[in-house]
Amino acid sequence: MNILMLGRWIPPPRRPVRSTREFQIARHLARHHQLTLAFITDSREAAGPITVLRSEFGELEFAAIPRGWKSLASAVRLASGESATLSYFRSEALRTRLAERLRRTKYDLVFVSSSSMIQYALDVSPSIPMVVDFGEVDSEWWARQAARGSFPAARFFQTEAARLRSAEAVAAGRASLCLTETAEAAEIVQAMSPGAPVRVIPSGVEVDPRGPSSGLEQAPTVVFGAWFRGEAGRSEALEFYRSIMPGVRACVPEARFVIASRESIPGGRGEKDAFGVEVAAGADPRALFHGRAVAVAPARAGFDLRASVLEPMASGIAVVTTSGICERLGASAGRDVRVADAVADVGRELIFLLESGSRREEIGASGRAFVEANFSWDAITSRLDQLLAGLGKVGPGFKPTVKPQTVGVVRRG
């Protein structure tokens, strides 16, 4: 198929292009189809990322927008009732170039991977099937900011959430297929557009084929990976620490406990002095993974499946988690992960793994193989093929009969 993919391709500097969901999906599509990437960038340092994209994909159609002027223009349009997100990423230059490209190129499919690009997708003829990847739903991000904020910022966030969601609803109604990253996001999309065909395709993780470094000079480390969205997550992490680590340190006195998050942690600075907790915020948690590390993933506030479970497993780190999370993954308890629901059992499992290098290595290797087969980017993106098959051969108004569900798990004997 000849596919036109519309998205935001230049991420913040702390998040390399290759780590994004958009890039990984595009890379898979480019292996099997003819792909054109179209996007808007407001980055002042876009040359490097664009060079990466061009070397990987070749066919690009993009426009740069001046950040300061676009911010002012968006504010003006917001006051007049428009979505600030759509306004900010509006470019008549890109719209003109896309129209010209569509006149001279026959596309079989339009793939939209950012709500900011809905405005361009809706310009495309309805005769071309459209797939919209809502991810975690951009408007939901604004809604969360509104819930956490205070007046007047919360009012702005709430207004933007409503206006952007209206555009997303139109796109969902037009789409031949809607994709989301989570089941919760799928429910949001179906609520905004009842009857929209939705499938859940979770984001994958990078698998390290080498496994963890030996880390002989490293102290035994318990890694608590999370994504905190408020004070509740921080408080529960500290409560969890106080409930398990005294018992663990009674058997493994040198054990560290590190709360790791790529996002900032509210009130996270200085926790080591007060509670003996170390905080690693705003960095890649995988820097903590070594041969003497174990990850713990209770289903509490701040839990994030990728950061708490999949990334440690993908790095060959043994994980202790709950039976519910193990079942959700489709993993094998005792082989791919260690399972413990009661606080006392969690402590015993951590001690067992921290004291046994051979068991850490065995569980870590099995977990890494499980993630590679089921949650690596290659495994996740390859399952797009069955969803996209046939979309390029249908006429306008095609709606495949699919129900929201997550991709399956490969069972091992």
C-alpha positions in Angstrom: 0.0 0.0 0.0 0.9 3.6 -0.5 0.4 5.3 3.0 0.4 8.9 4.0 1.2 9.2 7.7 0.3 12.4 9.6 1.9 13.0 13.0 4.1 15.0 15.2 7.6 13.8 14.6 10.0 16.0 16.5 9.7 15.2 20.2 11.3 17.1 23.1 15.1 16.8 23.4 14.7 14.4 26.4 12.8 11.9 24.2 14.7 10.8 21.1 12.8 10.3 17.9 13.4 6.5 17.9 11.8 6.0 21.3 8.4 7.3 20.2 5.4 5.2 19.3 5.0 7.1 16.1 8.5 6.3 14.9 8.2 2.6 15.7 4.9 2.2 13.9 6.2 4.1 10.9 9.4 2.1 10.7 7.3 -1.1 10.6 5.0 0.3 7.9 7.9 1.5 5.8 9.3 -2.1 5.7 6.2 -3.4 4.0 4.6 -0.3 2.3 5.5 2.9 0.5 5.3 5.6 3.3 5.2 9.4 3.3 5.6 11.2 6.6 3.9 14.5 7.0 4.3 16.7 10.1 4.7 20.1 11.7 7.7 21.1 13.9 8.2 24.0 16.2 11.6 22.9 17.2 14.5 25.3 16.9 16.9 22.3 16.6 15.0 20.1 14.2 17.8 19.5 11.7 19.2 16.5 13.5 15.9 14.7 14.0 14.7 15.5 10.5 18.0 14.0 9.1 17.3 10.8 11.1 13.8 10.7 9.7 14.9 11.3 6.1 17.7 8.6 6.3 15.1 6.1 7.6 12.1 6.9 5.5 13.1 9.2 2.6 9.7 10.6 1.8 8.9 13.6 4.1 6.5 16.5 3.8 6.8 19.0 6.7 6.6 22.6 7.7 8.3 24.6 10.4 6.3 27.0 12.5 7.7 29.9 14.6 7.0 29.1 18.2 6.4 32.6 19.6 4.0 33.8 16.9 2.1 30.6 16.8 1.6 30.7 20.6 0.1 34.2 20.2 -2.1 33.1 17.2 -3.3 30.1 19.2 -4.3 32.2 22.1 -6.3 34.5 19.8 -8.1 31.6 18.2 -8.8 30.0 21.6 -10.6 33.1 22.6 -12.7 32.8 19.4 -13.7 29.2 20.2 -11.0 27.1 18.5 -8.8 24.4 19.9 -5.4 25.8 20.8 -3.7 22.5 19.8 -5.2 22.5 16.3 -4.6 26.2 15.9 -0.9 25.9 17.0 -0.2 23.2 14.4 -2.0 24.9 11.6 0.1 25.6 8.6 -1.3 26.8 5.2 2.1 25.9 3.7 1.8 22.3 4.7 -1.9 22.2 3.7 -1.0 23.4 0.2 1.9 21.0 -0.2 -0.3 18.1 1.0 -3.1 19.0 -1.4 -0.6 19.0 -4.3 0.9 15.7 -3.2 -2.5 14.1 -3.0 -3.3 15.4 -6.5 -0.2 13.7 -8.0 0.0 10.6 -5.8 -2.5 7.8 -5.3 -2.6 6.9 -1.6 -4.3 3.8 -0.4 -4.5 4.7 3.3 -4.1 7.7 5.6 -2.7 7.0 9.0 -3.1 9.7 11.7 -0.8 9.4 14.7 -1.4 12.8 16.5 -4.6 14.7 17.2 -2.9 17.9 16.1 -2.9 16.5 12.5 -6.6 15.7 12.4 -7.3 19.0 10.6 -5.1 17.8 7.6 -6.6 14.3 7.6 -10.1 15.6 7.3 -9.1 17.4 4.1 -8.4 14.0 2.4 -11.1 12.5 0.3 -13.4 10.1 2.2 -12.7 7.6 -0.6 -9.3 6.9 1.1 -9.6 4.8 4.2 -8.3 6.5 7.4 -6.7 4.9 10.5 -6.4 7.1 13.6 -4.0 6.1 16.3 -5.3 8.0 19.4 -2.6 6.6 21.7 -3.7 7.5 25.2 -6.0 10.2 23.7 -4.5 13.7 23.5 -7.6 15.5 24.9 -7.4 13.2 28.0 -4.0 14.7 28.8 -5.6 18.2 28.9 -8.4 16.8 31.0 -5.9 15.4 33.5 -4.2 18.8 33.7 -7.5 20.4 34.4 -8.2 18.0 37.3 -4.9 18.7 38.9 -4.7 22.4 38.3 -6.3 25.5 39.9 -8.1 28.5 38.5 -7.5 30.0 36.0 -5.2 27.4 34.4 -7.7 24.6 35.1 -10.3 26.5 33.2 -8.1 26.8 30.2 -7.1 23.1 30.3 -10.8 22.1 30.6 -11.8 24.2 27.7 -9.0 22.9 25.5 -9.8 19.3 26.5 -13.4 19.8 25.4 -12.6 21.5 22.1 -9.9 19.0 21.1 -12.1 16.1 22.0 -14.8 17.4 19.6 -12.2 17.2 16.8 -11.2 13.8 17.9 -14.8 12.6 17.8 -15.1 13.8 14.2 -12.0 11.9 13.3 -13.2 8.8 15.1 -16.5 9.0 13.2 -14.6 9.3 9.9 -12.0 6.6 10.6 -12.2 3.1 9.1 -10.2 2.0 12.2 -9.3 3.6 15.5 -6.3 2.4 17.5 -5.5 3.2 21.2 -2.6 2.4 23.5 -4.7 1.2 26.4 -8.2 -0.3 27.1 -9.0 2.9 29.1 -8.3 5.0 26.1 -10.4 2.7 23.9 -13.4 3.3 26.2 -12.8 7.1 25.9 -12.8 6.9 22.1 -16.0 4.7 22.0 -17.7 7.2 24.4 -16.9 10.1 22.1 -18.0 8.3 19.0 -20.3 5.3 19.7 -19.9 2.6 17.1 -16.3 3.6 16.1 -14.2 0.5 15.4 -11.5 0.4 18.0 -8.6 -1.9 18.6 -6.0 -1.7 21.5 -2.4 -1.8 20.3 -0.1 -1.2 23.4 3.2 0.5 23.0 6.1 -1.9 22.9 9.5 -1.7 24.6 13.1 -2.0 23.4 14.5 -5.4 24.3 18.2 -5.6 25.4 19.5 -8.9 23.9 22.6 -8.8 26.2 20.8 -8.8 29.5 21.9 -6.8 32.5 25.5 -5.9 33.1 27.3 -8.0 35.8 27.2 -5.2 38.2 29.5 -7.0 40.7 30.5 -3.6 42.2 26.9 -2.5 42.5 24.9 -2.8 45.7 21.8 -5.0 45.7 19.0 -2.7 44.4 15.2 -2.8 44.5 13.9 -0.6 41.7 10.3 0.8 42.0 9.5 2.1 38.5 6.5 4.4 38.2 4.8 7.3 36.6 3.5 9.7 39.2 0.6 12.0 38.4 0.2 13.6 41.8 0.9 13.5 45.5 -1.0 10.2 46.0 1.5 8.3 44.0 4.4 9.6 46.0 2.7 8.9 49.3 1.9 5.3 48.4 5.4 4.7 47.2 6.8 5.8 50.6 4.2 3.7 52.4 5.1 0.7 50.3 8.8 1.3 51.0 8.2 1.5 54.8 6.1 -1.7 54.7 8.7 -4.0 53.0 12.3 -2.6 53.2 12.9 -2.9 57.0 12.4 -6.7 56.6 14.4 -6.9 53.4 17.3 -5.0 55.0 17.3 -7.3 58.0 18.4 -10.0 55.6 20.2 -7.9 53.0 21.6 -4.9 54.9 23.2 -3.2 52.0 20.0 -3.2 49.8 19.0 0.1 48.1 15.5 1.1 47.3 15.2 3.4 44.3 12.0 5.1 43.0 12.6 5.6 39.3 10.5 7.8 37.0 11.1 9.5 33.7 8.8 12.2 34.9 9.4 14.5 37.8 8.2 13.2 41.2 6.2 15.6 43.4 8.3 16.4 46.5 10.8 13.8 45.4 14.0 15.7 46.3 15.6 14.8 49.6 13.6 11.7 50.3 16.8 9.7 51.0 17.6 11.8 54.0 14.1 11.4 55.5 13.2 7.8 54.7 16.3 6.0 53.2 14.6 6.2 49.7 16.6 7.2 46.7 14.9 9.0 43.9 15.9 8.9 40.2 13.6 11.3 38.4 13.7 12.7 34.9 16.2 10.0 33.7 16.1 6.7 32.0 15.3 4.1 34.7 17.2 1.5 32.7 20.4 3.0 34.0 19.6 1.3 37.3 19.3 -2.2 35.8 22.3 -4.3 36.5 23.1 -7.9 37.6 22.3 -7.3 41.3 19.0 -5.4 40.7 15.4 -6.6 41.2 12.3 -4.7 40.1 9.2 -4.6 42.3 5.8 -3.6 40.7 2.8 -3.4 43.1 -0.5 -2.3 41.6 -0.6 1.1 43.4 -0.9 4.7 42.5 1.8 5.6 40.0 1.8 2.1 38.5 2.8 2.1 34.8 2.9 -1.3 33.1 5.8 -0.3 30.8 8.0 1.5 33.3 7.2 -0.8 36.2 7.2 -4.3 34.6 7.9 -4.4 30.8 11.1 -2.3 30.7 12.8 -4.2 33.6 11.8 -7.5 32.0 13.1 -6.4 28.6 16.4 -5.6 30.2 16.6 -9.1 31.8 15.8 -7.9 35.3 13.8 -10.2 37.6 10.4 -8.7 38.5 8.2 -9.2 41.6 4.6 -8.2 40.9 1.0 -9.2 41.7 -1.0 -12.1 40.5 -3.4 -9.7 38.8 -0.6 -8.0 36.8 0.9 -11.4 35.9 -2.5 -12.5 34.6 -3.0 -9.2 32.7 0.3 -9.8 30.9 -0.3 -13.5 30.3 3.0 -14.3 31.9 3.9 -17.5 33.7 4.1 -17.0 37.5 7.4 -18.3 38.9 9.0 -18.5 35.4 8.6 -15.1 33.7 8.0 -13.1 36.9 7.8 -13.8 40.6 4.3 -13.3 42.1 3.4 -11.9 45.5 0.2 -10.2 46.6 0.6 -9.8 50.4 3.2 -7.4 51.8 5.0 -10.1 53.7 5.2 -12.3 50.5 6.6 -9.4 48.5 9.4 -9.0 51.1 10.2 -12.7 51.0 10.4 -12.7 47.2 12.7 -9.8 47.1 15.0 -11.4 49.7 14.9 -14.6 47.7 16.0 -12.9 44.5 18.5 -10.5 46.1 20.3 -13.4 47.8 20.4 -15.7 44.7 22.2 -14.5 41.6 21.3 -17.7 39.7 17.6 -17.2 40.4 17.8 -13.6 39.3 19.4 -14.6 36.1 17.0 -17.4 35.4 13.9 -15.3 36.0 15.4 -12.3 34.2 16.2 -14.4 31.1 12.8 -16.0 30.9 11.1 -12.6 31.4 13.2 -11.0 28.6 12.2 -13.8 26.2 8.6 -13.4 27.1 8.6 -9.7 26.5 10.5 -10.1 23.2 7.8 -12.5 22.0 4.9 -10.4 23.1 5.7 -6.8 23.9 8.8 -5.8 21.9 8.2 -3.2 19.3 8.7 -5.8 16.6 6.0 -8.1 18.1 3.6 -5.2 18.6 3.9 -3.5 15.3 3.8 -6.8 13.3 0.2 -7.3 14.6 -0.8 -4.1 12.7 -0.6 -6.1 9.5 -3.7 -8.1 10.2 -5.6 -4.9 11.1 -4.6 -3.0 8.0 -5.0 -5.9 5.6 -7.8 -5.1 3.2 -8.2 -1.4 4.2 -6.5 -0.2 1.1 -8.9 -2.2 -1.1 -12.2 -0.9 0.2 -14.4 2.1 -0.8 -15.6 5.1 1.3 -17.4 4.5 4.5 -15.8 1.1 5.2 -16.1 0.1 8.9 -14.5 -3.2 9.9 -16.4 -5.2 12.5 -13.9 -5.2 15.4 -14.3 -4.9 19.1 -11.9 -3.3 21.5 -9.3 -5.8 22.5 -5.6 -6.0 23.2 -3.3 -8.0 21.0 -2.8 -11.6 22.1 0.1 -13.2 24.0 2.3 -15.9 22.7 2.1 -18.9 25.0 5.2 -21.0 25.6 5.2 -24.6 26.5 
